């Protein structure tokens, strides 16, 4: 079976690539720079250089593919994230059509069902729609809030604060990237399905940021307090980092859209969407506890 994995050095893709290798496959790693692949995977994967906004390159890279794992890569700094994702959506749809790819798994997000009003997630919604229009078998993995987002706040957490634009009492499904990779591997290696499917990946529990701070406090051995960043203050902070207006809308719009009154996720938590890695276990592995 020929499986193509995009963003194979990302938090999900890197784990998925190893799972496919361990399953006895020789997956294709579609990426910009083969030198970024871990040395121990040399000879076990097939690196193919392609820009995911280049239709000819992606069509060539996915020629003969039985399965495809597609992740929209981050937009280059200073560009419009939604326009970038729109370009990626058009490319993956063309590759699926022209190559007759047997099944595609898209790394999407909760909130994509809104189609509009959820910042960067709107780009995933557009990608879902582009793939749906191909009529080919496609599975949209609607992932929850990545635990790995906390790595961007590691220094702040070490200092005792976890700042967020999300309301502190708003519950979110927190999920580990490794669990997303495991679900993706099972679907890619399993029997093909018909038409369009949606599957949520929700982690083991819905947590507010107050809950998350309490977990981090108990795990890291020092107090961690959640602090809310008001809408205007958060947007001003992003502007101070040099982000453009479209970039600010993409980042800030996620929390603004998904915490709006009346929003209820389309996929509810159940046995299919619940994955095992707890925030406590993830934090113990990836964040630094206080010195003894």
Buried (B, 14 or more C-beta within 10 A) or exposed (E): BBBBBBBBBBBBBBBBBBBBBEEEBEBBBBBEEEEEBEEEBEEBBBBBEBBBBEBEBBBEBBBEBBBBBBBBBEBEEEBBBBEBBBBBBBBBBBBBBEBEBBBBBBBBBBBBBBEEBBBBBBBBBBBBEBBBEBEBBBBBBBBBBBBBEBEEBEEBBBEBBBBBBBEBEBBBBBBBBBBBBBBBBEBBBEEEEEEBBBBBBBBBBBBBBBBBBBBBBEBBEBEBBBEBBEEEEBBEBBEEEEBBEBBBBBBBBBBBBBBEEEBEBEBEBEEEBBBEBBBEBBBEEEBEEEEE
